Amino acid sequence: QVRLVESGGGLVQAGGSLRLSCAASGTSLKLETTGWYRQAPGKQRELVAAITSGGTTNYADSVKDRFTISRDNAKNTVYLQMNSLKPEDTAAYYCNSRNIFTSREYWGQGTQVTVSS
């Protein structure tokens, strides 16, 4: 059974930093494309950043040069380092993985990020 567990959310002032973690069990993230999504109240869920099994990364324009996605294969964990946070980054952040062979997708339960102005 695949399980993704997010952690690291919280309340931070504008300009601050947070690091989110997505720890996986039941699968190897080396065999997954893993993404961080976010959903603010009243808005659609959007892709923030993703990392492929090969390590290629991509980012939403709104977070480029501020957020960094990375993966620690030994810990089977994907991280999202968020710097220079803005109030508009406030949202629930979700980890998603999609297996490169089966295309099965999994979601974590989400972690809340709140940025105060």
Beta strands, then each sheet from edge to edge (+ up, - down):
strand 1: 3-7
strand 2: 10-13
strand 3: 18-25
strand 4: 32-39
strand 5: 46-51
strand 6: 57-59
strand 7: 67-72
strand 8: 77-82
strand 9: 91-99
strand 10: 105-107
strand 11: 111-116
sheet 1: 1+ 3- 8+ 7-
sheet 2: 2+ 11+ 9- 4+ 5- 6+
sheet 3: 2+ 11+ 9- 10+
end
